[in-house]
Amino acid sequence: SDILTQVEKMLQEGATFIDVGAYSSRPKAAHISEKEELQRMLPIIELLVKKFPKITISIDTFRSAVAKKSIEHGAALINDISGG
């Protein structure tokens, strides 16, 4: 419910898209597997698309498989800090 509340507030304040990430890119962040990144990411995408059908979701990932699955589940943009 915290996620839904925050996203609703952001949309009401004029956000044009919501950027979702499941793997921190900060220095010394813990490594997570591709599988874990997907397990974290896909339920959030599905939740947001269900609650806000017109939402535009951006996915913050550097993994092509995560990007592909995210698009298949309703994301529209990929934010790849590695440059693709």
C-alpha positions in Angstrom: 0.0 0.0 0.0 3.0 2.4 0.6 4.0 2.0 -3.1 0.5 2.7 -4.3 0.1 5.7 -2.0 3.4 7.2 -3.2 2.8 6.6 -6.9 -0.7 8.0 -6.7 0.8 11.2 -5.0 3.4 11.5 -7.7 0.9 11.1 -10.5 -1.4 13.7 -8.9 1.5 16.1 -8.7 2.1 15.7 -12.4 4.6 12.9 -12.9 4.6 11.8 -16.5 6.2 8.5 -15.8 7.3 6.4 -12.8 10.8 4.9 -12.7 11.0 1.5 -11.0 14.2 -0.2 -10.1 15.1 -3.3 -8.1 18.9 -3.3 -8.2 20.7 -0.4 -6.6 23.5 1.2 -8.7 25.1 3.0 -5.8 28.7 2.2 -5.0 29.1 -0.9 -2.8 25.5 -1.9 -3.2 24.8 -5.6 -2.6 24.8 -7.7 -5.8 21.5 -9.5 -6.6 20.8 -12.1 -9.2 18.8 -11.5 -12.4 16.2 -13.9 -11.0 15.9 -11.9 -7.8 15.7 -8.6 -9.7 12.8 -10.0 -11.7 11.1 -11.3 -8.6 11.3 -7.9 -7.1 10.4 -5.9 -10.2 7.6 -7.8 -12.0 5.0 -7.8 -9.1 5.4 -4.0 -8.8 4.9 -3.5 -12.5 1.8 -5.6 -12.5 0.5 -3.9 -9.4 1.0 -0.4 -10.8 -0.5 -1.3 -14.2 -3.6 -2.8 -12.5 -4.1 0.1 -10.2 -3.2 2.9 -12.7 -4.0 1.5 -16.2 -2.8 4.6 -18.0 0.5 4.8 -16.2 3.8 5.0 -18.0 6.5 2.9 -16.3 10.2 3.3 -16.8 12.4 0.4 -15.7 15.9 1.1 -14.2 18.0 -1.9 -15.1 21.2 -2.7 -17.1 20.1 -6.3 -17.8 18.5 -7.0 -21.1 16.4 -10.0 -19.9 15.0 -7.8 -17.1 14.2 -5.1 -19.6 12.5 -7.5 -21.9 10.3 -9.2 -19.2 9.4 -5.7 -17.8 8.2 -4.5 -21.2 6.2 -7.7 -21.6 4.5 -7.0 -18.2 3.6 -3.4 -19.0 6.6 -1.1 -18.7 7.1 1.4 -21.5 10.7 2.8 -21.1 14.1 1.4 -20.1 16.5 3.5 -18.1 19.8 1.8 -18.6 22.8 3.5 -16.8 25.2 1.2 -18.6 24.3 2.6 -22.0 22.7 -0.6 -23.3 
